[in-house]
C-alpha cells in the first residue's frame, strides 16, 4: 500500500533541499570565480609549470632555480624555494607523494618537498656542458627527463634511493646539431611508452623506455609541431604547446600512439610565448615565458588559464 507523506516529512524534505542549495551555491561560485590569470614575481623568468591533486601550481625560475607556488583559487602565491646562483628550474612535475621533480638544465635534476620547497635530493644526470635537461614526466616508479642537446633520456627513481639511468635514443631519432631537439615529454595512453616532442624541426616520437627505440609519430592535418615545447595528455588527446607560435595544437592519438590527427588549435590574446602547460579541473594553465621580451628585474610574468 502506498502511503501519502506526512506534512512533517514534506517540510523536512523541503528544508533539506533548501540547505543543499545554500551549501552548493558558494561552491559553484568559487569554481567560476577562480582567476584565469596568475601573476608571478617580477623578473622570475618562468618556463615550467606543475599542478598536482591540490589546487596549487608550481613555477620554476630560469634566473636562479627558485620555486614559486600559486593558489589556483585565489591567484595568491609565495616563493617556496629561493634558488641559488647558477641554478635553473625549467620543466617540473609533481607526484601524489608530495614531491616535485625539477629539470635543472645544466645536467642536473632536483627533487623538492612540494609543501616546504626543501631540496630532498639532487641528481647529476649528465655533464654540465653540452647538455640541456629540459623537461620531465612521471612513469611507473621513475621520473624521466629530456635532454635537448643530446640524443638520450634520463630516469631517476621516484621517492627512494637508486641510480640514474641513461637511455640513448635510437630508431627513427636523428639528433640535430646546435638546436633544441627533445623537449616536452608525457607517457603514452597505454602507459607503456613515452611521447617526446622534437622542437626542431617539429616532430613527435613514441619512445620505448626499455630500449630507447624511437618511432616517429605520423602527423595528420598539420605537417609539423615546430617550436613544440611542453606536452600535456588527457586520455588519447595530446596538447602540444608551440611556444613562439603562441598556440596549443590539440591532437587525437590512435590506439598505439603511432598517428596523431589534428583536432583543433587553441590561441588566446594573452599568450606571450607560452612554454608548458598543466591541467586542473576544466582548465589548461600555461606559463608565459616571454622569450621575445628582453628580461629585466622588473619584467612582469604570469600564467593564464584557457578552457578545455
C-alpha positions as CSV (number, residue, x, y, z in Angstrom):
1,X,0.0,0.0,0.0
2,X,1.3,3.4,-0.9
3,X,1.2,6.0,1.9
4,X,1.0,9.7,1.4
5,X,3.9,11.5,3.1
6,X,3.2,13.4,6.3
7,X,3.3,17.2,6.5
8,X,6.4,16.9,8.7
9,X,8.2,14.7,6.1
10,X,7.3,17.2,3.3
11,X,8.6,20.1,5.3
12,X,11.7,18.3,6.3
13,X,12.5,17.3,2.7
14,X,12.0,20.9,1.6
15,X,14.3,22.2,4.3
16,X,16.9,19.6,3.3
17,X,16.7,20.7,-0.3
18,X,17.0,24.4,0.7
19,X,20.0,23.6,2.8
20,X,21.6,21.7,-0.1
21,X,21.0,24.7,-2.4
22,X,22.6,27.1,0.1
23,X,25.7,24.9,0.6
24,X,26.0,24.2,-3.1
25,X,25.8,27.7,-4.4
26,X,29.0,29.0,-2.8
27,X,30.9,26.0,-4.2
28,X,29.7,26.8,-7.7
29,X,30.5,30.5,-7.2
30,X,34.0,29.6,-6.0
31,X,34.5,27.5,-9.2
32,X,33.5,30.2,-11.5
33,X,35.4,32.8,-9.5
34,X,38.8,31.1,-9.9
35,X,41.2,33.6,-11.6
36,X,42.2,33.0,-15.2
37,X,45.5,34.9,-14.8
38,X,48.1,34.2,-12.1
39,X,50.8,36.9,-11.6
40,X,54.3,35.7,-10.9
41,X,57.1,37.6,-9.2
42,X,58.8,40.3,-11.4
43,X,61.9,39.1,-13.1
44,X,61.0,35.5,-12.4
45,X,61.8,34.1,-15.9
46,X,59.4,31.2,-15.7
47,X,59.2,28.3,-18.1
48,X,57.8,25.2,-16.3
49,X,54.5,24.6,-14.6
50,X,53.3,21.7,-12.5
51,X,49.9,21.1,-10.8
52,X,49.1,18.2,-8.5
53,X,45.9,16.9,-7.0
54,X,45.6,20.0,-4.7
55,X,44.7,23.4,-6.2
56,X,48.3,24.7,-6.4
57,X,50.5,25.5,-9.3
58,X,54.3,25.4,-9.1
59,X,56.6,27.5,-11.3
60,X,60.3,27.3,-11.8
61,X,62.7,30.1,-12.5
62,X,65.4,30.2,-15.2
63,X,67.0,33.1,-13.3
64,X,68.0,31.3,-10.1
65,X,66.2,27.9,-9.9
66,X,63.6,29.1,-7.5
67,X,60.2,27.6,-7.0
68,X,57.0,29.7,-6.7
69,X,53.7,28.2,-5.6
70,X,50.3,29.9,-6.5
71,X,46.9,29.1,-5.2
72,X,44.6,28.5,-8.1
73,X,41.6,29.5,-6.1
74,X,42.8,33.0,-5.3
75,X,45.8,33.6,-7.5
76,X,47.9,34.4,-4.5
77,X,51.3,32.8,-4.1
78,X,54.6,32.5,-2.3
79,X,58.2,31.6,-3.0
80,X,58.8,28.1,-1.6
81,X,62.5,27.9,-2.7
82,X,64.6,31.0,-3.3
83,X,67.1,29.2,-5.5
84,X,70.8,30.0,-5.7
85,X,73.4,31.4,-8.1
86,X,73.9,29.0,-11.0
87,X,70.7,27.1,-10.5
88,X,68.0,26.8,-13.1
89,X,64.5,25.3,-13.0
90,X,62.7,24.6,-16.3
91,X,60.3,21.6,-16.6
92,X,58.5,20.4,-13.4
93,X,56.2,17.6,-12.4
94,X,54.6,16.8,-9.0
95,X,53.5,13.4,-7.7
96,X,51.0,12.2,-5.2
97,X,53.7,11.6,-2.6
98,X,54.3,15.4,-2.3
99,X,57.5,15.5,-4.3
100,X,58.3,18.0,-7.0
101,X,60.7,16.9,-9.8
102,X,62.6,19.7,-11.5
103,X,64.7,19.7,-14.7
104,X,67.7,21.8,-14.0
105,X,69.2,22.5,-17.5
106,X,72.9,22.1,-16.7
107,X,72.9,18.3,-16.4
108,X,71.1,18.4,-13.0
109,X,67.7,17.2,-11.7
110,X,66.4,18.2,-8.3
111,X,63.6,16.7,-6.1
112,X,61.8,19.1,-3.8
113,X,59.3,18.7,-1.0
114,X,56.2,20.3,-2.6
115,X,55.0,21.6,0.7
116,X,58.1,23.3,2.0
117,X,60.2,23.7,-1.1
118,X,63.2,22.0,0.6
119,X,65.6,20.1,-1.7
120,X,65.2,16.4,-1.0
121,X,67.7,15.1,-3.4
122,X,69.9,16.2,-6.3
123,X,70.8,14.0,-9.3
124,X,73.7,14.6,-11.7
125,X,72.2,13.3,-15.0
126,X,75.0,14.4,-17.3
127,X,77.9,16.6,-17.7
128,X,77.1,20.3,-17.2
129,X,78.3,21.4,-20.7
130,X,76.8,20.2,-23.9
131,X,73.5,19.3,-22.3
132,X,70.2,20.9,-21.6
133,X,68.0,19.0,-19.2
134,X,64.7,20.4,-20.3
135,X,61.5,18.6,-19.2
136,X,60.3,15.8,-17.0
137,X,57.4,13.3,-16.7
138,X,56.5,10.5,-14.3
139,X,56.0,6.9,-15.5
140,X,55.8,4.0,-13.2
141,X,58.4,4.2,-10.4
142,X,60.7,6.6,-12.3
143,X,60.9,10.2,-13.4
144,X,62.0,10.7,-17.0
145,X,64.0,13.7,-18.2
146,X,64.7,15.0,-21.7
147,X,68.0,16.4,-22.9
148,X,67.5,19.0,-25.7
149,X,71.2,18.8,-26.7
150,X,71.9,15.1,-26.6
151,X,70.2,12.0,-28.0
152,X,69.2,10.5,-24.6
153,X,66.6,10.4,-21.9
154,X,67.5,10.0,-18.2
155,X,65.4,8.5,-15.5
156,X,65.7,8.6,-11.7
157,X,63.8,6.6,-9.0
158,X,60.8,8.2,-7.5
159,X,60.8,8.7,-3.8
160,X,63.6,6.3,-3.0
161,X,67.3,5.7,-3.4
162,X,68.7,4.5,-6.6
163,X,70.9,5.3,-9.6
164,X,70.4,7.4,-12.7
165,X,69.6,5.5,-15.8
166,X,70.7,6.9,-19.2
167,X,68.7,5.8,-22.2
168,X,70.2,6.5,-25.6
169,X,67.6,7.3,-28.3
170,X,67.7,5.1,-31.4
171,X,65.4,4.1,-34.2
172,X,63.9,7.0,-36.2
173,X,65.6,9.6,-33.9
174,X,68.2,11.8,-35.7
175,X,69.9,14.3,-33.4
176,X,70.4,17.8,-35.0
177,X,73.4,20.0,-34.1
178,X,73.1,23.4,-32.4
179,X,69.3,23.4,-32.0
180,X,66.9,22.2,-29.3
181,X,65.8,18.6,-30.1
182,X,64.0,16.7,-27.3
183,X,61.7,18.9,-25.2
184,X,58.3,18.1,-23.7
185,X,57.6,14.5,-22.6
186,X,54.5,12.6,-21.4
187,X,53.6,8.9,-21.1
188,X,51.6,7.2,-23.9
189,X,47.9,6.5,-23.2
190,X,48.7,2.8,-22.5
191,X,51.4,3.7,-20.0
192,X,54.0,1.6,-21.9
193,X,55.9,4.3,-23.7
194,X,56.9,7.9,-23.7
195,X,55.8,10.6,-26.2
196,X,58.6,13.2,-26.9
197,X,58.4,16.3,-28.9
198,X,61.4,17.3,-31.0
199,X,61.2,21.1,-31.1
200,X,63.3,21.3,-34.3
201,X,62.0,20.5,-36.9
202,X,58.8,19.9,-35.0
203,X,58.2,16.1,-34.7
204,X,56.6,13.7,-32.2
205,X,58.1,10.4,-31.2
206,X,56.9,7.3,-29.4
207,X,59.9,6.0,-27.3
208,X,60.2,2.6,-25.7
209,X,61.5,3.2,-22.2
210,X,63.1,-0.2,-22.1
211,X,65.2,0.1,-25.3
212,X,65.3,3.7,-26.3
213,X,63.9,2.9,-29.7
214,X,62.0,6.0,-31.0
215,X,59.3,5.7,-33.6
216,X,58.2,8.9,-35.4
217,X,54.5,9.6,-35.0
218,X,52.7,10.3,-38.2
219,X,51.0,13.7,-38.1
220,X,47.7,14.2,-40.0
221,X,46.2,17.6,-40.6
222,X,49.4,19.6,-40.0
223,X,52.9,18.9,-41.2
224,X,54.9,19.7,-38.1
225,X,54.7,20.9,-34.4
226,X,57.6,23.3,-34.9
227,X,58.6,25.1,-31.7
228,X,56.9,22.3,-29.8
229,X,57.6,22.7,-26.1
230,X,55.6,21.4,-23.2
231,X,53.2,18.5,-23.7
232,X,50.0,17.5,-21.8
233,X,47.9,14.5,-22.4
234,X,44.3,13.6,-21.3
235,X,43.4,10.1,-22.4
236,X,44.2,10.0,-26.2
237,X,44.1,13.8,-26.6
238,X,47.6,15.3,-26.8
239,X,48.1,19.1,-26.2
240,X,51.3,20.5,-27.8
241,X,52.4,24.0,-26.7
242,X,54.1,25.6,-29.7
243,X,55.8,28.4,-27.9
244,X,56.8,31.1,-30.4
245,X,53.7,30.5,-32.5
246,X,51.6,31.4,-29.4
247,X,49.3,28.4,-29.8
248,X,48.5,25.0,-28.5
249,X,47.8,22.3,-31.1
250,X,45.3,19.6,-30.0
251,X,45.8,16.1,-31.4
252,X,43.9,12.8,-31.3
253,X,46.2,9.8,-30.9
254,X,45.4,6.4,-32.3
255,X,45.4,3.4,-30.1
256,X,49.1,2.7,-30.3
257,X,50.2,6.4,-30.4
258,X,51.6,5.9,-33.8
259,X,49.4,8.5,-35.5
260,X,48.3,11.9,-34.3
261,X,45.4,13.7,-36.1
262,X,45.0,17.5,-35.6
263,X,41.6,18.3,-34.0
264,X,41.9,22.0,-33.3
265,X,44.3,24.7,-32.1
266,X,43.9,27.0,-29.1
267,X,45.0,30.6,-29.2
268,X,44.5,33.5,-26.8
269,X,45.5,37.1,-27.0
270,X,47.1,36.7,-23.5
271,X,49.6,34.2,-24.8
272,X,53.1,35.7,-24.7
273,X,55.3,32.7,-25.8
274,X,53.7,30.1,-23.6
275,X,56.1,27.2,-22.9
276,X,54.5,24.5,-20.8
277,X,51.0,23.5,-19.6
278,X,49.2,21.7,-16.8
279,X,45.6,20.8,-16.2
280,X,43.4,21.4,-13.2
281,X,39.7,20.7,-13.5
282,X,38.2,22.0,-16.8
283,X,41.1,24.3,-17.5
284,X,44.6,24.2,-19.0
285,X,47.1,26.5,-17.4
286,X,50.0,27.8,-19.4
287,X,53.0,29.9,-18.3
288,X,54.2,32.8,-20.4
289,X,57.9,32.7,-20.7
290,X,58.1,35.9,-22.8
291,X,61.2,34.8,-24.8
292,X,60.8,37.7,-27.2
293,X,60.9,40.3,-24.4
294,X,64.3,41.4,-23.0
295,X,64.3,40.4,-19.4
296,X,65.0,42.8,-16.6
297,X,64.4,42.5,-12.8
298,X,61.2,44.5,-13.3
299,X,59.8,42.4,-16.2
300,X,56.4,41.1,-15.3
301,X,55.4,37.4,-15.9
302,X,52.2,35.4,-15.5
303,X,50.3,32.2,-16.3
304,X,47.0,32.1,-18.0
305,X,44.1,29.6,-18.0
306,X,42.1,28.5,-21.0
307,X,39.0,26.2,-21.0
308,X,39.4,22.7,-22.2
